[in-house]
Amino acid sequence: MPDERSRTGVWLAGARGSVATTVVAGTAALRAGLVGPTGCVTEQPGFPDAGLPALSDLVFGGHDVACTPLPKRAEQLVAAGVLPHGLPTLVHDDLAAADAEIRPAPLPDRDMSQSDAAEAIRADIDAFRERHGLARVVVVNVSSTEPVVPEHPAHVSAEALRAALAAGEDVLPPSSLYALAAIDAGCAHVDFTPSPGMRIPALEELAEDAGLPYAGNDGKTGETLLKATLGPMFAARGLRVRTWSGTNLLGGGDGETLADPAAMASKAVSKQRVLAETLGHPVEGEVHIDYVPSLGDWKTAWDHVTFEGFLGVRMNLQFTWAGCDSALAAPLVLDLARLAARAHERGISGPLGGLAFFFKDPVGSGEHAVMGQYETLRTFAAGLGGRR
């Protein structure tokens, strides 16, 4: 039996989605020795010993508006080619145990204020921690991308935000309600989406005052990973990139959400920022995101890059990236939850810039070149270091 003092809770916002289901099923498969840790950065040979919580010590729960139980969702992901055939049966008990810890997401309406919703989320997290005797809980947002929202005056200071919520005002996007609940529950927070989450000045102030770490935003799993890798190559080689345009085809819930132009704008901002940062100058071109329902959990990106070489010679690079979003994201979610939990254990607070490697638009870091981010991650992990 694991020592309860070392057990770590992972509270997932969007706990019945494809990414969350893959996280739970994948962790169970790793525990049982059914698969290797492919894609888990912190489990690769030579990665520093950061004293992270063991996979066997992770306990899952969360919120969702969906009602489909995790064992059923896992079967659906098998049919979609995301999970291996037979895996849901082999890890059924783990899926069922996690599903028993999923609660209906509190939704503010005329009968529930945002303050009440945040308090209900916090109460569910606290009860989860007590039920399982957890040393700590990390709140991870893997829910759908939200539209860009205008800044509200209450966001300027923590005091103003608290006052606005107490007065019954709706001043926070849903993702930020989870960030607030994480703060009030004394939890580390990770935002794997481009949604605002903790990225509101008043919430950042509250997190720092509470001595809590947080990380985000928008997990880097596909096209942007390539941009963060290829951009520094062009810069180091002295080749001037003139244009970089991309078209992304997405299925599943994420694709459906991003069919909304307002939600797509949030995603496009985080996807494009990496180019200007790694190349050192703005680049012409746009990112297009198209919803293709038949793709399901799979995504394809087509990119066209034009660049200029010696004597002004014009050249181009074209590439196609096709991948399974949940299979790319799930191991990173595990890495982030474990690293954030360890940072919390070590008393680190504020934005975890050392985790920029995982994000398109990282908080606490201006570094966007992937190998620079990786070396920073290794240094950060080594600093967490040693045995538990």
N, C-alpha and C positions, 0 to 999 in steps of 0.2 A: 504493500500500500504506500502511495506517495505521501510525503510529509505535507500535511495540510497547510503548514506555514509557508510552503513554497508554491502552492497551487495558485494559478493565475487565471482570472476570468477574462474572456474576450466577449464583449457585448457588442453585437453587430446591429447597426441601423440598416435595415434591409436584409433581415436575417433569413428570409426564404427566397432571396434572389439567386441567380445563377452563380455569382461569385461566392456568396456566403455558403451555398450548398456545396460547392466545390471545395471550399476551405474546410468545412466540417468532414466531408467524405475523404478528402485527401489526407487530413490529419489522422483520421482513423486508419487509413490504409498504411500510412507511415508507421504508426504505433504498432500495427500488426505485422510489420515487415513485409507487406504485400508489394510495396513499390520502394524505389529509392528516392532521395530528395532532389531530383532533377528540378532546376528552376529556383530552388531555395538558396538564396545568396549566402546566408549565414551558415549553411550546412556544407558549403563547398570546401574541399581540401585546402589547407593553408589559410583559411579565414581566421582572424584572431579569436582567441577564447574570450568571449565577452561575458561569460557567466549567465547566459540567457536561461529563462525558465525552460525546462524540458518539454518536449511535445506531449509527453505523458502527463504533465502537470497542467495542461490547458483545459479549461472548462468553457463551453460555449453557451450563449444565450443571446437574446436580442429582441428587437421590435420589428414588426412588419404589418402592413395593411393586408397582405395576402393571407389566404387561409389554407393553401395547399401544404400538407405536411412535408417535412424534409424527405422522408423515405420516398414519397411519391414524386417530389421534385427531382430527386436523384434518378429515379427511373426515367423521367422525362429527359434528363440530360444524357442518359445512356442512349436513348432513341435519337438524340441530336448529335451523337458522336463525341460528346464532351467527356463523359466518364466511361471507363472500360465496362464491357459486358460482365455481368455477375457481381460487380463491386457493391451495388446497393444491398444485395443479400448478405454479402460477407461483412459489411459494416452497419447492418441494420440497427443494432442496439445503440451504437454511437449516434446515428442519425436520429433515432427516436428519443434518446436522452437529451440531445440538443434541442429537438423540436418541443419537448416538454417545457423548456426554459424560454420559449418565444412567447411574447405577450403582444396583444393588439396595440398598434402604435397609437398613442394618444393624439387626437387631432383637434386642434382648437376650432371651436365653432361658437354659435351664439350661447351655448350652455357651458363652454369651457374656454377660459381665457388662456393666452399664451403662458402666463405665469402658472396657472393650474396644470397646463400640459407639461411644462418643464418639471414641475414638482412631481407629477405622476411618473415621468421618465426616471427621475432621480430615485423615487421610492422603489420602482421596479429593480433598478440597479443595486440599491442597498439590500433589498430582500434577497436577490440573487447571490450577493457576496456573503450574506449571513447564512443562507441555506447550505452553501458549499464550504464554508469556512475558508474563504479565499484571502490570500495575503494582499492582493490588489486586483483591480479590474481596469482593463483598457477598453475605452469606447472607440469603435472603429466605424466610420461612416462608409458603407458600400451601397448606399441607396441611389436612386436615379438622380441625374444631374438636374439642378434647379436653374431657372432663368436668372439672368443678371438682375439684381434688384437695386433701386436707387438707395443711397445712404440716407438714413433717418437721423434727425438731430440727436435722438437718444443714444446713437452709437458713439457719440463723441467722448463720453466719460462713463465709467462704471456706475457712478452715482446716478447720472441721468437715466441710464438704461434701467436700473433697478426701480427708479421712481416711475418711469413710464410703464413698466410691467405691472407694478403695484396698482397703478391707476387703471389697469385693464386694457391698455393700448396694445395693438398688434404691431410690434416694431422689429421682429426678428423673422428671418426665413426659417423654414422647418429644420434645416441642417444646423442652424445656430441654436435652436432649442436643445438639440442633443449636446452641443458644445457646452451650453450653460448647465445642463443637467450633469454633465461629466465633471465640471468644476465643482458644483454643489455636492456631488457625491465623492469628491476627492480622487478623481480618476484621471489618468493620462488620456489624451485624445488624439486620434489619427483620422484625417480626412482623406480618403482615397478618391474623392470626387473633386471636380472643380467648383463645387458649391461653396458658398461663403463660409460655412462652418465657424471655426474659431477666428476667421479673418475679419473681425470687426474690432475696432480699437478698444471698445469697452470690455469685450470678452478677453482680449489679450491681456488687458490690465487686470481683470479678475483672476485669470490663470496665473499670472506672475505673482500677484498678491498671495494666492493660495499655495504657491510653490509647486505648481504642476507643470509637467512637460506636455508639449503638443507638437504634432507634425502634420504636414500636408504640402501642397494640395495637388490632386489629380495624378493618380498612379501612371507611371510611364511604362507602357507595355508593348507598343507597336511602332507606328510611324514616327512618333516623337523620339523614341529611343534611337532610331536610325538618324534622325536629324541631329541629336545630341552627340552622336558618334561621328557622322560624316562632316558636320559643320566645322569642328576643330581640324579635321584633315585638310579641308580647303584652306582654312586660315593659316595653318602651319606650312602648307605647301606654297603659299603666296598666290593662290588662284582666286580671282575675284568672282564670287557668286553674284549673278545679275538678277536671276529670277528663281523662285522655288514655289511651284504650285502643286497641290495635291488634291486628290478626290478619294474620300473614304466611303466605303459601302458597309453599312452596319445592319444587322438584323437584331432580333431579340428586344428586350425591354429598353436597353440603352439606346438602340437605334430609333425605336418608337418615340422615346422621350426627346431625342435630339432632332426629330422631325419638326419640333416646335422651334421656330427661328430664334426665340428669346433664349431657350436652353442651349441651342447650337452656338449662339454668340459667346456664351460663357466658356464652352469647350474650345472654340476657335482661338480665343484670346490666349489660353494656356498653351495650346499647341504651337502657336506662332512665335511666342515670346522667346523661345529657345534659339531661334535663328539669329535674331538681332544680337542676342547676348553672346553667342559663340562666334559669330562672324565679325562682330565689331561694327556693323553698319546695317541699316534697314535694307530689306530685300523686297522687291516687287513679287507679287503673287498672292494667291488666296488659298485657304483650305475650304473645301466643300465636303459636306457630310450628307450622304443620301441614305434614306431608310429603305432597306430591301428586306421585307419580312421573311422571304424564303431562306435567307442566309442564317437565320436563327442566331446562335451564339458565336457565329464566325464573322470575321471582318476582313476586308481587303482594302489596301491602300495603294493607289497608283500615284507616283510622284515623278515630276518632270523638272529637272534642274538645268539651268543654263549658266555657264561660267566662262570666264575669259582668262586665257593664258598669255604666255610671252608673245610680244608683238601684237597684242590685241586679238589673237586668234580665238574665235568663238567655238565653244564645245558644249556638249550636254551629257547629262547622266539621267537615265530613267531606271526606276526600279518598282517592283511589285512586292508588297508585304501581305501575306495571307496567314492569318492565325486564328486561334480559338481564344477569345478574350478571357473567359473564365480560367482556362488552363494557364494563361500568361499572368493573370492577376493574382490568383489564389496563393501561390507560394510567396509572393511579395507581401500580401496581407499578413501571412504568418510571420515573415521576417519583421515587419513593422510592429506588429503587436508585441512580439517578444523583445525587440529592442526598446520600445517605448516603456514596457513594463520594467525592464532592467534599469533604464534611465531614471524612472520614478523611484525604484528601490535605492538607487545611488544618490538620490536627493537632487538630481538635475531638474531645473525648471525652465520655463519659457520655450521659445521655438527651437526645435531640434534641427538646426541647420546641418548637422552631420548626417542626416538622413536624406539630403537633397537628391542623392543617387536614384531614389525611388520615384521622384515626382517630376512632372512637367513644369510646374510653377512653384518651386519649393519655398516654404517660409524659412526665414532665418539664414538664407544663403543667396548670394548673387552668382554662384558658380553654376554653369549649365553644361559644360563639357563633360561627357559621361566618364571619361577616365580620371579627370580631376576630381569629380564627385566620388568615384570609387575609392580613390586613395584617401579622401577625406573620411569616407565611411569606415575604412579600415582603421584609420587613426582614432576615430570616435569609438569604434567597437573595442579597440585595444585599451582605451581609457576606461571603459566600463569594467574591464577585465578581472581575470582571476576566477577562481572557483567560488561557488556560492557558499 
